[in-house]
C-alpha cells in the first residue's frame, strides 16, 4: 500500500489499470465475434452471411484493444513482456496465425465465387477457433505461473476449451440480440449449450487459483476479506442461474428482451476478470514479479502516460461511435 501512496510509484499502477481495461475490452468485444466465428459452421449459407454482417462493422476495431494491451505491456512493463512472451511464444504464434487466417477469410469470402465461398467460411471458423483456444491456453498457463508439467498442460487445455465456450456464449448472445427469426432461435440453443461449459470453466479457475497459491488463498479466505469478497462468486453464480432460466424460456419462443443474455454474459466476464485481477495483484507475473519491479523508468512512463491519455479517449470514442451507428437488428436486403 505504501508503494501506491508514494508519488513515484503511481504510474505502474495506472498503466496496470489501463492494460487491464484494454484486455477486458478485448475479451468482451473480440470475444463475441470470435464466438460468432466458431459458431458459423452451425448455420446455413444465408445465416452465415447474417452472422458475418452482424460483426462486420465492429470486428476489426475490436482487435485494437489487443494491440493497446500488448503495446502497454511492451513499453510500460518491458521485463514482464519479455518473460511472458518467452514463456508463451508458441501459443502466441498460434493465436496470431488464427487471427491472420480469420482476417484474410473475412475479406476474401465477400469477393469469392460461390463455389469457393464455403472454403473461406471454413477458414474463418478455423481461424476463430484457433485464436480462441490459444488465448484460453495462455490464460491457463498464466494462472499456473507458466509451469510445464503434464497436469499443468492438461489444465491449460481445459482452460482453452472453456474460454472458447465462453466466447461461444457471448457470441451466441450477440446473435440473439442482433438477429431474428430462425437464426435467433438457433442462437438461443447455442447459448444454452455454451452456458454450461462456461460455468464449468469459471468453476475450474475459481477452484484452482487459490489452490496453487497460498498467497491467493489467504487473500480470498482470510477474514474479513472472505465476507467482503463473497458477493463476487455469489453474484456470478446468480447471473449464471438467471441466464439459464432466461435462455430456457427463450427456447419456447419467448424472446421479449433479446439484450439480456448478452448483458448477463458481459457481466460474468467482468466479474471473472476482476476476480483474477484481485487474485494476482500486485504481481504481473504470478508470485514472481510485481508491477513495480517490471515497470520502465519513471521518466519514460510519464512520457508514455501522456501519449496514452491522448490515444485512449480516441479509441473509446471511436468504439462508442461505431456501435451507435451500426446498432440494431442486422438485415441483408435482396436475398
Residue pairs with C-beta under 8 A, 6 or more apart in sequence:
3 9
3 282
3 292
4 10
4 13
8 298
9 292
11 295
11 298
11 301
11 302
11 305
12 76
12 77
12 291
12 292
12 294
12 295
12 301
13 291
14 305
15 72
15 76
15 77
15 291
15 295
15 301
15 304
15 305
15 308
16 77
16 281
16 284
16 291
18 72
18 308
18 312
19 69
19 72
19 73
19 76
19 77
20 273
20 277
22 65
22 66
22 68
22 69
22 72
23 65
23 69
23 273
24 269
24 270
24 273
25 65
25 319
26 62
26 63
26 65
26 66
26 69
27 269
27 273
28 170
28 266
28 269
28 270
29 58
29 62
29 65
29 319
30 59
30 62
30 63
30 65
30 66
31 166
31 167
31 170
31 171
31 269
32 55
32 167
32 170
32 171
32 173
32 174
32 262
33 55
33 58
33 59
33 62
33 128
33 171
33 174
34 128
34 131
34 132
34 167
34 171
35 128
35 132
35 167
35 168
35 169
35 170
35 171
35 172
35 174
35 194
36 51
36 52
36 54
36 55
36 128
36 171
36 174
36 175
37 102
37 124
37 125
37 127
37 128
37 129
37 171
38 125
38 128
38 129
38 132
38 164
38 167
38 168
38 171
39 51
39 168
39 171
39 172
39 175
39 187
39 190
40 48
40 51
40 52
40 121
40 124
40 125
40 128
41 121
41 122
41 125
42 186
42 190
43 50
43 51
43 183
43 186
45 117
45 118
46 332
46 335
47 182
47 183
47 186
48 121
49 332
49 335
50 179
50 183
50 330
50 332
51 175
51 179
51 183
52 106
52 109
52 124
53 330
53 331
53 332
54 174
54 175
54 178
54 179
54 330
55 174
57 322
57 325
57 326
58 322
58 323
58 326
59 106
60 103
61 318
61 319
61 322
63 99
64 315
64 319
65 315
68 311
68 312
68 315
72 308
73 80
73 81
73 84
74 81
75 296
75 300
75 304
76 295
76 296
76 301
76 304
77 284
77 291
77 294
77 295
77 296
78 294
78 296
79 289
79 293
79 294
80 284
80 285
80 289
80 294
83 285
83 289
84 142
84 146
84 285
85 92
87 141
87 146
88 138
88 141
88 142
88 146
91 134
91 137
91 138
91 141
92 134
92 138
94 130
94 134
95 130
95 131
95 134
95 135
95 138
97 127
97 130
98 126
98 127
98 128
98 129
98 130
98 131
98 132
98 134
99 127
99 131
100 127
101 123
101 124
101 126
101 127
101 130
102 123
102 124
102 127
102 128
102 131
103 127
104 123
104 127
105 120
105 121
105 123
105 124
105 127
106 124
108 120
109 117
109 120
109 121
109 124
112 119
112 120
129 164
132 160
132 163
132 164
132 167
133 160
133 161
133 163
133 164
134 160
135 160
135 163
136 156
136 159
136 160
136 161
136 162
136 163
136 164
137 156
137 157
137 159
137 160
138 156
139 156
139 159
139 160
139 163
140 152
140 155
140 156
140 157
140 158
140 159
140 160
141 147
141 152
141 156
142 286
143 155
143 159
143 205
143 208
143 209
143 212
143 276
143 286
144 152
144 155
144 156
144 208
144 212
144 286
145 212
145 285
145 286
145 287
145 288
146 285
155 204
155 208
158 201
158 204
159 201
159 204
159 205
161 197
161 201
162 197
162 198
162 200
162 201
162 202
162 204
163 201
165 194
165 197
165 198
165 200
165 201
166 194
166 197
166 198
166 201
166 269
168 190
168 193
168 194
168 197
169 191
169 194
169 195
169 197
169 198
169 265
170 262
170 265
170 266
170 269
171 190
172 187
172 188
172 190
172 191
172 194
172 261
173 187
173 191
173 261
173 262
173 264
173 265
174 262
175 183
175 184
175 187
175 190
176 184
176 187
176 188
176 191
176 250
176 255
176 258
176 261
176 262
177 258
177 259
177 261
177 262
178 328
178 329
178 330
179 187
179 329
179 330
180 329
184 255
184 258
185 253
188 247
188 250
188 251
188 255
189 251
191 247
191 261
192 244
192 247
192 248
192 251
195 240
195 243
195 244
195 247
198 240
198 268
199 240
202 236
202 240
202 268
202 272
205 272
205 276
206 233
206 275
209 216
209 276
209 279
210 216
210 217
210 220
210 221
210 279
211 217
213 279
213 286
213 287
215 287
216 279
216 280
219 225
219 278
219 279
220 226
220 229
220 279
229 278
232 271
232 274
232 275
233 275
235 271
236 268
236 271
236 272
239 264
239 267
239 268
239 271
240 268
242 264
243 260
243 261
243 264
243 265
243 268
246 260
246 261
246 264
247 261
250 261
280 286
282 290
282 291
282 292
283 289
283 290
283 291
284 290
284 291
284 294
285 294
295 301
296 304
